[in-house]
């Protein structure tokens, strides 16, 4: 018996897209849903109550970071993530493979979710961790058994295997977590993508076995396998078939693509996945990509982008991204975003926020981050409503026309 239950409420005619209801031990998630990223058991600059007030249904934390600080035993002894971060709603954790990639083949490089040039850097999803980028001399080495890496905090040596990753995630206690996988760069050649994919499949089997052997954890936590294969449709299809056959509670689509290949790679994978399982598109948060993912049959999305660009003084609007550091906003006394009012940001002008971010006052970053999270959550909630009333195609077309024009 799975710790979660997923039901499809309505499908998008002519596509694989659907709206659903995902029931977890800590609450119900109406899908499609966006999952704010709380890397160290906190969404940067946002109080849990604020997160709930802008419509967040679930939050995701990071295994690698919580393992290093404060340590999984601290979170476990606090009662798990829900109690530790005072977030009494569903939670997820990733496996740590994403951050290990940052320490290894990506170290010293800025590599986005997509091939360079596919998206403006501020709109791209950074696979290379910004916090890690500020450190020096770090290293991760992948072998068939696992990954050996040095901590970006103090240089100490550590090792993750599929078994260890699952053990840590059991201690963290999230409602849903991911099998350990090997994340790859979109620039890696076919041969390496294939090698990493097959290693990911072996790690998936080991992750699943470790979880299933813990009967108590199985009652409280669900495990998602991860499809890899880069931009290559044949590898994505092969990986989806393999992961789907293993008996996971849900499926994640991981790794990276080129923008132009995203649809093909995604559709090649989705076509092989069980209809009855929830699907999570890892690291996707750019508005157009979320709508593409929804149309292609994905149910959950997570990304650091809303708070990352918010910390740099940029906000999403229905007319595109505004960079409030720019001089044109110094005397702009219009509301922050008159078309999308987010609770907690009412009454602030663009001039005021521009002043805050230009003078490096943390309140500016907090307000921008809160607005961005609310904007993406409203976008996805609107997509669900449109699916239910049969108008998703028009909803998506209208948004894309205005946002990218």
LOVEX-951842 format. One line per 10 residues: their letters; for each residue x, y, z of C-alpha. Coordinates in Angstrom, 2 decimals, always signed. Each point is the difference from the previous one (the first is absolute). Layout:
BEGIN
A	X,Y,Z ~ ...
//
This chain:
BEGIN
XXXXXXXXXX	+0.00,+0.00,+0.00 ~ +1.30,+3.42,-0.96 ~ +0.10,+2.82,+2.55 ~ -1.65,+2.26,-2.60 ~ -3.05,-0.21,-2.23 ~ -0.40,+1.71,-3.39 ~ -3.23,+0.43,-1.93 ~ -0.54,+1.70,-3.35 ~ -2.87,+2.50,+0.14 ~ -0.06,+1.09,-3.64
XXXXXXXXXX	+2.15,-0.28,-3.13 ~ +0.88,+2.64,-2.59 ~ -1.61,-1.05,-3.26 ~ +2.62,-0.73,-2.66 ~ +3.01,-0.02,+2.35 ~ +1.42,-2.10,+2.82 ~ -0.74,+2.77,+2.49 ~ -2.24,-0.54,+2.98 ~ -1.21,+1.46,+3.30 ~ +0.17,-2.28,+3.00
XXXXXXXXXX	-0.18,-0.44,+3.76 ~ +3.07,-1.28,+1.85 ~ -0.68,-1.10,+3.57 ~ +2.99,-0.18,+2.35 ~ +0.38,-0.67,+3.74 ~ +0.14,+3.74,+0.67 ~ -2.73,+1.20,-2.32 ~ -1.50,+0.16,-3.46 ~ +1.71,+1.60,-3.02 ~ -2.15,+1.13,-2.91
XXXXXXXXXX	+2.01,-0.46,-3.19 ~ +1.54,+1.34,-2.09 ~ +1.91,+1.63,+2.84 ~ +3.17,+2.02,+0.42 ~ +2.31,-1.06,+2.84 ~ +2.02,+2.87,+1.56 ~ +3.57,-1.00,+0.81 ~ +1.04,+0.27,+3.64 ~ +3.58,-1.18,-0.43 ~ +1.06,+0.02,+3.67
XXXXXXXXXX	-3.53,-0.51,+1.36 ~ -0.85,+3.61,-0.78 ~ -1.22,+1.82,-3.10 ~ +2.48,+2.88,-0.04 ~ -1.48,+3.11,+1.59 ~ -3.53,-1.41,+0.29 ~ -1.75,-0.95,+3.25 ~ -2.02,-3.24,-0.10 ~ -3.19,+1.93,+0.65 ~ +0.71,+2.27,-2.95
XXXXXXXXXX	+0.69,-3.01,-2.18 ~ -3.42,-1.40,+0.84 ~ -1.67,+3.40,-0.52 ~ +1.16,+0.17,-3.63 ~ -1.35,-3.46,-0.74 ~ +2.90,-2.43,+0.46 ~ -1.24,-3.55,+0.62 ~ +3.34,-1.77,+0.40 ~ +3.68,+0.88,+0.51 ~ +3.23,-1.76,-0.99
XXXXXXXXXX	+3.24,-0.17,+2.01 ~ +3.46,-1.21,-0.97 ~ +1.60,-3.18,+1.29 ~ +3.59,+1.04,-0.68 ~ -0.26,+3.30,+1.87 ~ -1.95,-1.36,+2.98 ~ +2.38,-2.96,+0.29 ~ +2.91,+2.41,+0.38 ~ -1.83,+2.53,+2.16 ~ -1.55,-0.55,+2.52
XXXXXXXXXX	+0.18,-3.76,-0.67 ~ -2.88,-2.37,-0.66 ~ -0.09,-1.18,+3.63 ~ -0.90,+3.51,+1.17 ~ -2.91,+0.17,-2.43 ~ -1.10,-3.52,+0.97 ~ +0.13,+0.81,+3.72 ~ -2.04,+3.16,-0.60 ~ -2.80,-2.17,-1.39 ~ +0.92,+0.18,-3.68
XXXXXXXXXX	-0.12,+2.84,-2.50 ~ -3.61,+0.93,+0.74 ~ +0.73,+0.78,+3.64 ~ +3.53,+1.25,-0.53 ~ -0.97,+2.73,-2.47 ~ -3.47,+0.65,+1.45 ~ -1.62,-0.88,-3.33 ~ -3.03,-2.15,+0.71 ~ -0.67,-0.91,-3.59 ~ +1.50,-2.57,-2.41
XXXXXXXXXX	+3.76,-0.07,-0.50 ~ +2.47,-1.47,-2.48 ~ +3.76,-0.54,-0.02 ~ +2.32,-0.48,-2.95 ~ +2.73,-2.61,+0.14 ~ +3.13,+2.17,+0.08 ~ +1.17,-1.04,-3.46 ~ -0.67,+3.48,-1.37 ~ +2.42,+1.67,+2.43 ~ +2.62,-2.74,-0.39
XXXXXXXXXX	-0.04,+0.77,-3.73 ~ +0.75,+3.63,+0.88 ~ +3.08,-1.11,+1.90 ~ +1.19,-2.36,-2.72 ~ -0.07,+0.39,-3.77 ~ -1.75,+3.39,+0.29 ~ +2.46,+1.49,+2.47 ~ +1.43,+3.29,-1.22 ~ -2.64,+0.27,-2.74 ~ -3.35,+1.73,-0.18
XXXXXXXXXX	-2.29,-2.55,-1.59 ~ -3.72,+0.64,-0.34 ~ -2.85,-2.47,-0.28 ~ +0.08,+0.75,-3.70 ~ +2.81,+0.41,-2.51 ~ +1.55,+3.47,+0.20 ~ -1.84,+2.44,-2.22 ~ -3.36,-1.74,+0.38 ~ -1.10,+2.39,+2.73 ~ +1.25,+3.22,+1.64
XXXXXXXXXX	+2.18,-0.95,+2.95 ~ -2.28,+1.64,+2.54 ~ -2.90,-2.07,-1.33 ~ +1.94,-3.28,-0.18 ~ +0.12,-2.62,+2.71 ~ +3.52,-0.29,+1.31 ~ +1.19,-3.55,+0.48 ~ +3.27,+1.37,+1.32 ~ -0.78,+1.03,+3.59 ~ +0.72,+3.69,+0.64
XXXXXXXXXX	+1.02,-0.65,+3.59 ~ +2.46,-2.64,-1.11 ~ +1.31,+2.32,-2.72 ~ +1.37,+2.33,+2.67 ~ +2.20,-2.73,+1.44 ~ +3.26,-1.36,-1.37 ~ +1.77,-3.31,-0.28 ~ -3.06,-2.23,+0.24 ~ -0.33,-3.33,-1.73 ~ -2.43,-2.86,-0.62
XXXXXXXXXX	+0.90,-3.26,-1.69 ~ -2.66,-2.35,-1.38 ~ +0.47,-3.78,-0.15 ~ -2.47,-2.83,-0.53 ~ -0.57,-0.42,+3.73 ~ -0.61,+3.65,+0.89 ~ +1.62,+3.43,+0.31 ~ +2.90,+1.18,+2.15 ~ +0.02,+3.74,+0.64 ~ +1.43,+2.69,+2.22
XXXXXXXXXX	-2.24,+2.32,+1.98 ~ -0.25,+3.56,-1.32 ~ -0.21,+1.10,+3.66 ~ +3.27,-1.35,+1.38 ~ +1.63,-2.24,-2.61 ~ -0.67,-3.21,+1.94 ~ -0.37,-3.21,-1.98 ~ -3.38,-1.71,-0.40 ~ -1.61,-2.75,-2.03 ~ -3.53,-0.43,-1.32
XXXXXXXXXX	-1.31,-3.31,-1.28 ~ -3.61,-0.75,-0.91 ~ -0.39,-1.75,+3.34 ~ +1.45,+2.92,+1.96 ~ -2.11,+2.57,-1.85 ~ -3.18,-1.94,+0.83 ~ +1.11,-0.44,+3.62 ~ +0.46,+3.77,+0.35 ~ -3.36,+0.69,-1.65 ~ -1.71,-2.44,+2.36
XXXXXXXXXX	+1.39,+2.04,+2.88 ~ -1.17,+3.28,-1.58 ~ -3.46,-1.52,-0.24 ~ -1.50,+1.76,-3.02 ~ -3.27,-1.32,-1.40 ~ +1.69,-0.59,-3.38 ~ +3.66,-0.37,-0.93 ~ +2.15,-0.89,-3.00 ~ +2.27,-2.91,-0.80 ~ +3.71,+0.84,-0.31
XXXXXXXXXX	+0.90,+0.79,-3.61 ~ +2.82,+1.42,-2.07 ~ -0.84,+3.45,-1.31 ~ +1.72,+0.90,-3.29 ~ +0.78,+3.17,-1.92 ~ -1.94,+0.71,-3.22 ~ +3.36,+0.29,-1.75 ~ +1.13,-3.55,+0.77 ~ +0.28,-2.29,-3.08 ~ -2.41,-2.83,-0.73
XXXXXXXXXX	+2.37,-2.68,+1.26 ~ +0.32,+1.56,+3.44 ~ -3.73,+0.72,+0.24 ~ -0.58,-3.70,-0.68 ~ +2.58,-1.07,+2.58 ~ -1.43,+2.34,+2.66 ~ -3.55,-1.13,-0.82 ~ +0.86,-3.67,+0.50 ~ +1.83,+0.79,+3.23 ~ -3.09,+1.91,+1.13
XXXXXXXXXX	-2.14,-3.09,-0.72 ~ +2.24,-2.17,+2.21 ~ -0.07,+2.61,+2.74 ~ -3.80,+0.19,-0.34 ~ -0.30,-3.74,+0.66 ~ +2.23,+0.29,+3.05 ~ -1.87,+3.06,+1.29 ~ -3.34,-1.74,-0.40 ~ +1.19,-3.18,+1.68 ~ +1.36,+1.95,+2.97
XXXXXXXXXX	-3.30,+1.85,+0.40 ~ -2.22,-3.07,-0.34 ~ +2.00,-1.82,+2.67 ~ -0.92,+2.70,+2.52 ~ -3.62,-0.88,+0.71 ~ -0.58,+2.96,+2.32 ~ +1.29,+2.50,-2.56 ~ -2.16,-1.55,-2.71 ~ -3.12,+0.82,+2.02 ~ +0.95,+3.69,+0.26
XXXXXXXXXX	+2.11,+0.81,-3.07 ~ -0.24,-0.48,-3.76 ~ +3.00,-0.40,-2.29 ~ +0.28,+1.39,-3.54 ~ +2.34,-1.43,-2.63 ~ +1.75,+2.40,-2.39 ~ +0.11,-0.20,-3.80 ~ +3.27,+1.16,-1.58 ~ +1.40,+0.07,-3.55 ~ +0.71,+3.65,-0.74
XXXXXXXXXX	-1.41,+1.44,-3.21 ~ -0.08,-3.35,-1.80 ~ -3.48,-1.34,-0.64 ~ +1.06,-3.63,-0.33 ~ +1.81,+0.13,+3.36 ~ -2.94,+1.75,+1.65 ~ -2.35,-2.69,-1.28 ~ +2.30,-2.80,+1.14 ~ +0.46,+1.58,+3.41 ~ -3.73,+0.59,+0.46
XXXXXXXXXX	-0.77,-3.63,-0.86 ~ +2.63,-1.26,+2.44 ~ -0.96,+2.28,+2.91 ~ -3.72,-0.63,-0.58 ~ +0.52,-3.76,+0.29 ~ +1.59,+0.14,+3.45 ~ -3.02,+0.75,+2.17 ~ +0.60,+3.54,+1.22 ~ -2.76,+2.09,+1.59 ~ +0.61,+2.88,-2.39
XXXXXXXXXX	+2.32,+1.02,-2.84 ~ +2.30,+3.00,-0.39 ~ +1.43,+1.35,-3.25 ~ +3.53,+1.19,+0.74 ~ +3.16,+1.11,-1.76 ~ +0.14,+2.59,-2.73 ~ -0.94,+0.80,-3.60 ~ +0.39,+2.64,-2.63 ~ -3.07,+2.23,-0.13 ~ -0.85,-1.12,-3.51
XXXXXXXXXX	+0.25,-3.67,+0.99 ~ -1.94,+0.25,+3.28 ~ -3.39,-0.82,-1.48 ~ +1.23,-3.05,-1.92 ~ +2.05,-1.37,+2.88 ~ -2.84,+0.54,+2.44 ~ -2.67,-1.53,-2.21 ~ +2.23,-3.00,-0.74 ~ +0.20,-0.65,+3.74 ~ -3.58,+0.78,+0.98
XXXXXXXXXX	-1.40,-2.40,-2.58 ~ +1.63,-2.89,+1.87 ~ -1.09,+0.95,+3.51 ~ -2.90,-1.56,+1.91 ~ -3.06,+2.25,-0.09 ~ -0.81,-0.68,+3.63 ~ +3.27,+1.37,+1.42 ~ +0.73,+3.67,+0.77 ~ +2.75,+1.57,-2.14 ~ +2.46,+2.64,+1.16
XXXXXXXXXX	+2.00,+2.21,-2.39 ~ +3.16,+0.74,+1.98 ~ +1.53,+3.48,-0.10 ~ -2.55,+1.57,-2.34 ~ -1.33,+3.45,+0.95 ~ +0.05,+2.31,-3.02 ~ -3.66,+0.84,-0.72 ~ -0.15,-1.19,-3.59 ~ +1.81,-3.22,+0.85 ~ -2.46,-0.75,+2.81
XXXXXXXXXX	-2.94,+0.38,-2.39 ~ +1.82,-2.20,-2.53 ~ +0.55,-2.57,+2.71 ~ -3.66,+0.08,+1.03 ~ -1.12,-0.52,-3.59 ~ +2.42,-2.93,-0.25 ~ -1.45,-1.76,+3.03 ~ +2.10,+1.13,+2.96 ~ -1.64,+0.54,+3.38 ~ +2.63,+1.60,+2.27
XXXXXXXXXX	+2.76,+2.55,-0.58 ~ +2.74,+1.42,+2.23 ~ +2.53,+2.75,-0.54 ~ +2.14,+2.50,+1.87 ~ -0.49,+2.64,-2.70 ~ -2.84,+2.02,+1.61 ~ +2.02,+0.78,+3.12 ~ +3.34,+0.12,-1.81 ~ -1.02,+2.70,-2.45 ~ -1.95,+1.67,+2.81
XXXXXXXXXX	+3.16,+0.36,+2.08 ~ +1.51,+1.87,-2.93 ~ -2.92,+2.40,-0.26 ~ -1.90,-1.50,-2.93 ~ -3.69,-0.92,-0.09 ~ -2.33,-1.96,-2.23 ~ -2.95,+1.80,-1.56 ~ -2.49,-1.05,-2.66 ~ +1.97,+2.25,-2.39 ~ +3.35,-1.62,+0.74
XXXXXXXXXX	+2.77,+0.43,+2.56 ~ +0.70,+3.46,+1.45 ~ +3.51,+0.74,+1.29 ~ -0.71,+2.54,+2.71 ~ +3.66,+0.91,+0.44 ~ -0.18,+1.76,-3.35 ~ -0.04,+3.79,+0.07 ~ -3.38,+0.25,-1.72 ~ -1.70,-1.12,+3.23 ~ +1.60,+2.55,+2.36
XXXXXXXXXX	-2.96,+2.36,-0.43 ~ -2.66,-2.52,-0.99 ~ -2.75,+0.39,+2.60 ~ -2.28,-2.58,-1.56 ~ -0.94,-3.05,+2.08 ~ +2.54,-2.84,+0.00 ~ -2.21,-2.04,-2.33 ~ -3.55,+1.34,-0.46 ~ -1.13,-3.10,-1.92 ~ +1.12,-2.58,+2.57
XXXXXXXXXX	-0.50,+1.05,+3.60 ~ +1.72,-2.35,+2.43 ~ -0.97,+0.01,+3.71 ~ +2.68,+1.77,+2.00 ~ +1.23,+2.17,-2.88 ~ -2.98,+2.35,-0.31 ~ +0.72,+3.71,+0.17 ~ +3.65,-0.12,-1.07 ~ +1.09,+1.98,-3.04 ~ +2.65,-0.89,-2.54
XXXXXXXXXX	+1.97,+3.09,+1.06 ~ +0.08,-1.18,+3.61 ~ +1.09,-3.52,-0.87 ~ +2.57,+1.39,-2.44 ~ +1.38,+2.13,+2.84 ~ +0.19,-3.01,+2.33 ~ +1.78,-2.32,-2.42 ~ +2.36,+2.70,-1.25 ~ +0.98,+0.82,+3.59 ~ +0.29,-3.72,+0.83
XXXXXXXXXX	-2.71,+0.04,+2.66 ~ -1.15,-3.57,+0.60 ~ -3.66,+1.00,+0.03 ~ +0.15,+0.64,-3.74 ~ +1.14,-3.55,-0.68 ~ -2.64,-1.39,+2.35 ~ -2.84,+1.89,-1.68 ~ +1.19,-0.96,-3.50 ~ +0.37,-3.63,+1.02 ~ -3.47,-0.10,+1.57
XXXXXXXXXX	-1.50,+1.58,-3.09 ~ +1.73,-2.47,-2.32 ~ -1.10,-3.04,+1.96 ~ -3.55,+1.31,+0.06 ~ +0.12,+0.71,-3.72 ~ +1.14,-3.52,-0.95 ~ -2.45,-1.61,+2.41 ~ -2.85,+2.06,-1.50 ~ +1.13,-0.95,-3.50 ~ -0.13,-3.71,+0.81
XXXXXXXXXX	-3.26,+0.30,+1.94 ~ -1.47,+1.80,-3.01 ~ +1.18,-2.82,-2.24 ~ -1.77,-2.54,+2.20 ~ -3.23,+2.03,-0.08 ~ +0.28,+0.25,-3.78 ~ +0.44,-3.77,-0.31 ~ -3.08,-0.58,+2.11 ~ -2.16,+2.35,-2.09 ~ +1.47,-1.14,-3.34
XXXXXXXXXX	+1.80,+3.24,-0.94 ~ +3.66,-0.87,+0.62 ~ +1.12,+0.47,-3.63 ~ -1.37,+3.55,-0.02 ~ +1.37,+0.73,+3.48 ~ +3.46,-1.07,-1.09 ~ -0.14,+1.86,-3.32 ~ -1.11,+3.24,+1.66 ~ +2.74,-0.17,+2.62 ~ +2.77,-0.83,-2.50
XXXXX	-1.14,+2.79,-2.34 ~ +0.14,+2.66,+2.72 ~ +3.04,-1.25,+1.92 ~ +2.34,-0.48,-2.96 ~ -1.21,+2.76,-2.33
//
